Amino acid sequence: MRWTSRLGSFVLTLLACGFASADEFFFKDGDKVVMIGDSITEQHLYSNFVETWVTTRFPGWKLTFRNVGIGGDRSPGGNERFARDVAFFQPTALTVDFGMNDGGYRAFDEPGFKTYMEGLKGMADKARAAHVRVAWLTPQPIDTAEQGPTALTGYNETLEKYSAGLKTIAEENGGLFVDQFHPYLQVLNEARSKQSKYVPISGGDAVHPWSPGQALMAASILKGMHFPTTVSSVSIDLASGTVDAERATVTDLRKHEGGVAFVRTDEGLPYFPEHASSILPWAPLLEELNRYTLKITGLNAGKYDIKLAGVTVAQHTAAELEKGVNLAEAALKIGPVAEQVRAIESAIRIKNEYHHAQIFRGVHLAPVQIPDWLGLKVSPAEIESRKQEVLKTRYAELEKRDETVRATLPVKGHTVEIIPAKS
């Protein structure tokens, strides 16, 4: 009876916290998301990429993202600042990414690992009490030229053991375990096997990947969260006039200049950070996470230009179009899709920069120092009162930036033309 009671209580806790089943996407419409971690999180790269991927895939959702990464932090620090940096936002979802600093950049030792696990456990307890869903993210491996034919050497051996500990925390606390360590490691090893002299592919330094490595992080995180890879798909049979569409609608289908034209209105947009493209030869993330497809049967043989809102974005043969093509990469280079995605990405970056500079670093983490030579006597209560006034004003400004992001999201229909190529 005691075991049955505990199991029932555990199930009720999961339901109260809104944990998804194994195959559901982790984030939900209406989520307030906090992303906590160390300097890798504070870089606002993988966090911005995740936010942009999710908001472009689900532009109709109302989502709020806050990054509270602090350089040099470890899991005990995340636990200690949970009330200020996590609970304050009343989040519904939380991502936790610690471990890089916790291992001490040395061989694995039990005391350091115990401290790491205690910090994670503290956050798990607090998140459960606040009914917050948690995705536990492993650290990514370090990337150096000195590691030899395999990346699983040196400090990465320590990080792998810390990742296993994180999995235990997730399993014991009903959270989602997200392994970005091993997918990232696999890509590093693949690159090593194909280079005569290995050149790190992550960008940045060994510990702090730049856009290429952090795009790989973001993609691994999203895959671990069961992110839906379909942006939208359209299939048209010209002989019968039949249209089959997923996450899109097709209207005004007509013959046009020896080809066909129609208006396509998508439920989402493809996304990939342009400045991370150097990772694509090693990991085809753009194609993997963006099924933005078009299939046309019944065209005469030959090459066809594909235009979106009058802009030629790609060229394919009738045979290729009959099999179906993925337009994600082409549509993200030029045309209406590319323009809207860049506007969304920019609005998200500006919003997050404001929060980081004006609120998180600008107020919460800013030291209060009043030089003695000024002769000012300011009580702690007065300082706290003024701090709260400033925060109120700046959070109001931050919410305006949230609305600016949302204003960029509605997807409008655009005319698609498939016409015989002139060259």
GICORPE-V738078 format. One record per residue. N is the residue number from 0. RES is the residue in three letters. SS is DSSP state (alpha for helix, beta for strand, coil for the rest). PHI is phi as a letter, one per 30 degrees, with the letter a starting at -180 (999 if undefined). BURIAL is b if it has 9 or more other C-alpha atoms within 8 Angstrom, else e. Layout:
BEGIN
n/res/ss/phi/burial
N/RES/SS/PHI/BURIAL
N/RES/SS/PHI/BURIAL
END
This chain:
BEGIN
n/res/ss/phi/burial
0/MET/coil/999/e
1/ARG/alpha/d/e
2/TRP/alpha/d/e
3/THR/alpha/e/e
4/SER/alpha/d/e
5/ARG/alpha/d/e
6/LEU/alpha/d/e
7/GLY/alpha/d/e
8/SER/alpha/d/e
9/PHE/alpha/d/e
10/VAL/alpha/d/e
11/LEU/alpha/d/e
12/THR/alpha/d/b
13/LEU/alpha/d/b
14/LEU/alpha/d/e
15/ALA/alpha/d/e
16/CYS/alpha/d/b
17/GLY/coil/i/b
18/PHE/coil/d/b
19/ALA/coil/d/e
20/SER/coil/d/e
21/ALA/coil/e/e
22/ASP/coil/c/e
23/GLU/coil/c/e
24/PHE/coil/d/b
25/PHE/coil/d/b
26/PHE/coil/d/e
27/LYS/coil/b/e
28/ASP/coil/e/e
29/GLY/coil/j/e
30/ASP/coil/d/b
31/LYS/beta/c/b
32/VAL/beta/c/b
33/VAL/beta/c/b
34/MET/beta/c/b
35/ILE/beta/c/b
36/GLY/beta/l/b
37/ASP/coil/c/b
38/SER/alpha/d/b
39/ILE/alpha/d/b
40/THR/alpha/d/b
41/GLU/alpha/d/b
42/GLN/coil/d/e
43/HIS/coil/h/b
44/LEU/coil/c/b
45/TYR/alpha/e/b
46/SER/alpha/d/b
47/ASN/alpha/d/b
48/PHE/alpha/d/b
49/VAL/alpha/d/b
50/GLU/alpha/d/b
51/THR/alpha/d/b
52/TRP/alpha/d/b
53/VAL/alpha/d/e
54/THR/alpha/d/b
55/THR/alpha/d/b
56/ARG/alpha/d/b
57/PHE/coil/b/b
58/PRO/coil/d/b
59/GLY/coil/d/e
60/TRP/coil/d/b
61/LYS/coil/c/b
62/LEU/coil/b/b
63/THR/beta/b/b
64/PHE/beta/c/b
65/ARG/beta/b/b
66/ASN/beta/c/b
67/VAL/beta/b/b
68/GLY/beta/d/b
69/ILE/coil/b/b
70/GLY/coil/e/e
71/GLY/coil/i/e
72/ASP/coil/d/b
73/ARG/coil/b/b
74/SER/alpha/e/b
75/PRO/alpha/d/b
76/GLY/alpha/d/b
77/GLY/alpha/d/b
78/ASN/alpha/d/b
79/GLU/alpha/d/e
80/ARG/coil/c/b
81/PHE/alpha/e/b
82/ALA/alpha/d/e
83/ARG/alpha/d/e
84/ASP/alpha/c/b
85/VAL/coil/c/b
86/ALA/alpha/e/b
87/PHE/alpha/e/e
88/PHE/alpha/d/e
89/GLN/coil/h/e
90/PRO/coil/d/b
91/THR/coil/c/b
92/ALA/beta/b/b
93/LEU/beta/b/b
94/THR/beta/c/b
95/VAL/beta/b/b
96/ASP/beta/b/b
97/PHE/coil/b/b
98/GLY/coil/k/b
99/MET/coil/d/b
100/ASN/coil/d/b
101/ASP/coil/d/b
102/GLY/coil/d/b
103/GLY/coil/i/e
104/TYR/coil/h/e
105/ARG/coil/b/e
106/ALA/coil/d/b
107/PHE/coil/e/b
108/ASP/coil/b/e
109/GLU/alpha/d/e
110/PRO/alpha/e/e
111/GLY/alpha/d/b
112/PHE/alpha/d/b
113/LYS/alpha/d/e
114/THR/alpha/d/b
115/TYR/alpha/e/b
116/MET/alpha/d/b
117/GLU/alpha/d/b
118/GLY/alpha/d/b
119/LEU/alpha/d/b
120/LYS/alpha/d/b
121/GLY/alpha/d/b
122/MET/alpha/d/b
123/ALA/alpha/d/b
124/ASP/alpha/d/e
125/LYS/alpha/d/b
126/ALA/alpha/d/b
127/ARG/alpha/d/b
128/ALA/alpha/d/e
129/ALA/coil/c/e
130/HIS/coil/h/b
131/VAL/coil/c/b
132/ARG/beta/d/b
133/VAL/beta/b/b
134/ALA/beta/c/b
135/TRP/beta/c/b
136/LEU/beta/c/b
137/THR/coil/d/b
138/PRO/coil/d/b
139/GLN/coil/d/b
140/PRO/coil/d/b
141/ILE/coil/d/e
142/ASP/coil/b/b
143/THR/coil/b/e
144/ALA/alpha/d/e
145/GLU/alpha/d/e
146/GLN/alpha/d/b
147/GLY/coil/i/e
148/PRO/coil/d/e
149/THR/coil/b/e
150/ALA/coil/d/b
151/LEU/coil/d/e
152/THR/coil/b/e
153/GLY/coil/h/b
154/TYR/alpha/d/b
155/ASN/alpha/d/b
156/GLU/alpha/d/b
157/THR/alpha/d/b
158/LEU/alpha/d/b
159/GLU/alpha/d/b
160/LYS/alpha/d/b
161/TYR/alpha/d/b
162/SER/alpha/d/b
163/ALA/alpha/d/e
164/GLY/alpha/d/b
165/LEU/alpha/d/b
166/LYS/alpha/d/b
167/THR/alpha/d/e
168/ILE/alpha/e/b
169/ALA/alpha/d/b
170/GLU/alpha/d/b
171/GLU/alpha/d/e
172/ASN/coil/b/e
173/GLY/coil/i/e
174/GLY/coil/c/b
175/LEU/beta/c/b
176/PHE/beta/d/b
177/VAL/beta/c/b
178/ASP/coil/c/b
179/GLN/coil/c/b
180/PHE/alpha/d/b
181/HIS/alpha/d/e
182/PRO/alpha/e/b
183/TYR/alpha/d/b
184/LEU/alpha/d/b
185/GLN/alpha/d/e
186/VAL/alpha/d/b
187/LEU/alpha/d/b
188/ASN/alpha/d/b
189/GLU/alpha/d/b
190/ALA/alpha/d/b
191/ARG/alpha/d/b
192/SER/alpha/d/e
193/LYS/alpha/c/e
194/GLN/coil/c/e
195/SER/coil/d/e
196/LYS/coil/b/e
197/TYR/coil/d/e
198/VAL/coil/c/e
199/PRO/coil/e/e
200/ILE/coil/c/b
201/SER/coil/d/b
202/GLY/coil/i/b
203/GLY/coil/i/e
204/ASP/coil/c/b
205/ALA/coil/e/b
206/VAL/coil/c/b
207/HIS/coil/c/e
208/PRO/coil/d/b
209/TRP/coil/c/b
210/SER/alpha/e/b
211/PRO/alpha/e/b
212/GLY/alpha/d/b
213/GLN/alpha/d/b
214/ALA/alpha/d/b
215/LEU/alpha/d/b
216/MET/alpha/e/b
217/ALA/alpha/e/b
218/ALA/alpha/d/b
219/SER/alpha/d/b
220/ILE/alpha/d/b
221/LEU/alpha/d/b
222/LYS/alpha/d/e
223/GLY/alpha/d/b
224/MET/coil/d/b
225/HIS/coil/i/b
226/PHE/coil/d/b
227/PRO/coil/d/e
228/THR/coil/d/e
229/THR/beta/d/b
230/VAL/beta/d/b
231/SER/beta/a/b
232/SER/beta/b/b
233/VAL/beta/b/b
234/SER/beta/b/b
235/ILE/beta/b/b
236/ASP/beta/c/b
237/LEU/coil/d/b
238/ALA/coil/d/e
239/SER/coil/c/e
240/GLY/coil/i/e
241/THR/beta/d/e
242/VAL/beta/b/b
243/ASP/beta/b/e
244/ALA/beta/b/b
245/GLU/beta/b/e
246/ARG/coil/h/b
247/ALA/beta/a/b
248/THR/beta/b/b
249/VAL/beta/b/b
250/THR/beta/b/e
251/ASP/beta/h/e
252/LEU/beta/d/b
253/ARG/beta/a/e
254/LYS/beta/d/e
255/HIS/beta/a/b
256/GLU/coil/h/e
257/GLY/coil/i/e
258/GLY/beta/b/b
259/VAL/beta/b/b
260/ALA/beta/b/b
261/PHE/beta/a/b
262/VAL/beta/c/b
263/ARG/beta/c/b
264/THR/beta/c/b
265/ASP/beta/c/b
266/GLU/coil/d/b
267/GLY/coil/a/b
268/LEU/coil/b/b
269/PRO/coil/d/b
270/TYR/coil/a/b
271/PHE/coil/a/b
272/PRO/coil/d/b
273/GLU/alpha/e/e
274/HIS/alpha/d/e
275/ALA/alpha/c/b
276/SER/alpha/d/e
277/SER/alpha/d/e
278/ILE/alpha/d/b
279/LEU/coil/d/b
280/PRO/coil/d/e
281/TRP/coil/c/e
282/ALA/coil/a/e
283/PRO/coil/d/b
284/LEU/alpha/d/b
285/LEU/alpha/d/b
286/GLU/alpha/d/b
287/GLU/alpha/d/e
288/LEU/alpha/c/b
289/ASN/coil/b/b
290/ARG/beta/d/b
291/TYR/beta/c/b
292/THR/beta/c/b
293/LEU/beta/b/b
294/LYS/beta/b/b
295/ILE/beta/b/b
296/THR/beta/c/b
297/GLY/coil/j/e
298/LEU/coil/d/e
299/ASN/coil/d/e
300/ALA/coil/e/e
301/GLY/coil/k/e
302/LYS/beta/c/b
303/TYR/beta/b/b
304/ASP/beta/d/b
305/ILE/beta/c/b
306/LYS/beta/c/b
307/LEU/beta/c/b
308/ALA/coil/h/b
309/GLY/coil/i/e
310/VAL/beta/c/e
311/THR/beta/d/b
312/VAL/beta/c/b
313/ALA/beta/a/b
314/GLN/beta/b/b
315/HIS/beta/b/b
316/THR/beta/d/b
317/ALA/alpha/d/b
318/ALA/alpha/d/e
319/GLU/alpha/d/b
320/LEU/alpha/d/b
321/GLU/alpha/d/b
322/LYS/alpha/d/e
323/GLY/coil/j/b
324/VAL/beta/b/b
325/ASN/beta/c/b
326/LEU/coil/c/b
327/ALA/alpha/e/b
328/GLU/alpha/d/b
329/ALA/alpha/d/b
330/ALA/alpha/d/b
331/LEU/coil/d/b
332/LYS/coil/c/e
333/ILE/coil/a/b
334/GLY/coil/j/b
335/PRO/alpha/d/b
336/VAL/alpha/d/b
337/ALA/alpha/e/b
338/GLU/alpha/d/b
339/GLN/alpha/d/b
340/VAL/alpha/d/b
341/ARG/alpha/d/e
342/ALA/alpha/d/b
343/ILE/alpha/d/b
344/GLU/alpha/e/b
345/SER/alpha/d/e
346/ALA/alpha/d/b
347/ILE/alpha/d/b
348/ARG/alpha/d/b
349/ILE/alpha/d/b
350/LYS/alpha/d/b
351/ASN/alpha/d/b
352/GLU/alpha/d/e
353/TYR/alpha/d/b
354/HIS/alpha/e/b
355/HIS/alpha/d/b
356/ALA/alpha/d/b
357/GLN/alpha/c/b
358/ILE/alpha/c/b
359/PHE/alpha/d/b
360/ARG/alpha/d/b
361/GLY/alpha/d/b
362/VAL/alpha/b/b
363/HIS/alpha/e/e
364/LEU/coil/c/e
365/ALA/coil/d/e
366/PRO/coil/d/e
367/VAL/coil/c/e
368/GLN/coil/b/e
369/ILE/coil/c/e
370/PRO/coil/e/e
371/ASP/alpha/e/e
372/TRP/alpha/d/e
373/LEU/alpha/d/e
374/GLY/coil/i/e
375/LEU/coil/c/e
376/LYS/coil/c/e
377/VAL/coil/c/e
378/SER/coil/d/e
379/PRO/alpha/e/e
380/ALA/alpha/d/e
381/GLU/alpha/d/e
382/ILE/alpha/d/b
383/GLU/alpha/d/e
384/SER/alpha/d/e
385/ARG/alpha/d/e
386/LYS/alpha/e/b
387/GLN/alpha/d/e
388/GLU/alpha/d/e
389/VAL/alpha/d/e
390/LEU/alpha/d/b
391/LYS/alpha/e/e
392/THR/alpha/d/e
393/ARG/alpha/d/b
394/TYR/alpha/d/b
395/ALA/alpha/d/e
396/GLU/alpha/d/e
397/LEU/alpha/d/b
398/GLU/alpha/d/e
399/LYS/alpha/d/e
400/ARG/alpha/d/b
401/ASP/alpha/e/b
402/GLU/alpha/d/e
403/THR/alpha/d/b
404/VAL/alpha/d/b
405/ARG/alpha/d/b
406/ALA/alpha/d/e
407/THR/coil/d/b
408/LEU/coil/d/b
409/PRO/coil/e/e
410/VAL/coil/c/b
411/LYS/coil/c/e
412/GLY/coil/d/e
413/HIS/beta/b/b
414/THR/beta/d/b
415/VAL/beta/c/b
416/GLU/beta/b/b
417/ILE/beta/c/b
418/ILE/beta/b/b
419/PRO/beta/e/b
420/ALA/coil/d/e
421/LYS/coil/d/e
422/SER/coil/b/e
END
